[in-house]
Amino acid sequence: MTVPVTIAGAGPFAFVVDTGAQRTVIARELAATLGLAPGRIVRVTGMTGSSAIGTVVIPSLKVSVIGSAAIEAPAISAINLGARGLLGIDALQAHAVGIDFDTNTMTVTPSRKRQSRERAGPDEIVIRARSLFGQLVVTDAYCNGIRIRVILDTGTSVSMANGALRRKVTRKGLGSAGASQPVSLTGVTGETVVADYTTIDRVTIGSLTLGDLPVAFTAVDAPPFRLFGLSERPAMLLGMDVLQLFRRVDIDFANREVRLTLPRETRRRGELRR
């Protein structure tokens, strides 16, 4: 799912909203077509690796009614992005991301810090999160009874967990719910890694319990875990394979809140319990 983005009055262009990325990224081919000026060389960390990437200067960017000042965005080959670009959290602060899986649409809207919490609807779960380098991290989460940190990552199709979680699960003899199979994952930097794709028996986030949760473990931790200082703490990046279990997902950066709308059926690729 993408949102329409206008760059310096041109477009709109389809960008993926990536709540797991710190920086907004543009396809190198689109940058060349628009004649964007080159910027600095920066280090970009993706799910599968870290590389030095050249940037371009986006003079202005607009999505919906939201406009931003100039952004220095890494320019990466479109084949690795799967879109014309990615909207990172540098463009999402003080905004809210809404993902409606019933209509297969995504929105980005302005958000303002509220003085009080809004009540959850009868089919909603509201989860509070903390901000870590601008990223929203859910700390009220457990995997088979082990406390974990969870980052909602709309930019990845596969959920990933780190080695610290795998070691804890193995040491306690909790295991996983199913046999693993190797999968090849390619990140935005173009690097590919092989991961063990399996399921975890039980993950609890706030008052919600998910059963048979799909997750990938790599031999070496994905770079984002190191970037966020989560190499030694059990942690998980929750991707679209899990988020699509819900009818709707709302991520509110201004209020550090995640709102999940439960599916109409009680079972869908796994177990959902309140």
VENCOR-V463827 format. One line per field, one symbol per residue. psi: psi as a letter, one per 20 degrees, with the letter a starting at -180 (. if undefined). A space follows every 10 residues. Layout:
BEGIN
psi: ???
END
This chain:
BEGIN
psi: qrqpppokiq bqqoqponii phqpqqphhg hghikqqqbr prpppahirp qppqrqoohq pppcjpqrap poppoqphhi hjairpoaih iipkrpppoo ihilqqqpqq qqpqhqqqqq rhkqpppqrq pokiqpppim qqolipprpp poniiqipqq qrhhgggggg hikharirqq qpqppprhii qpqpqopaqp gpppocjppp qlppqppqhp qphhgghjkk hipprpooah hghihqhqpp oohhjlqppp pqqhqipoja ppq.
END
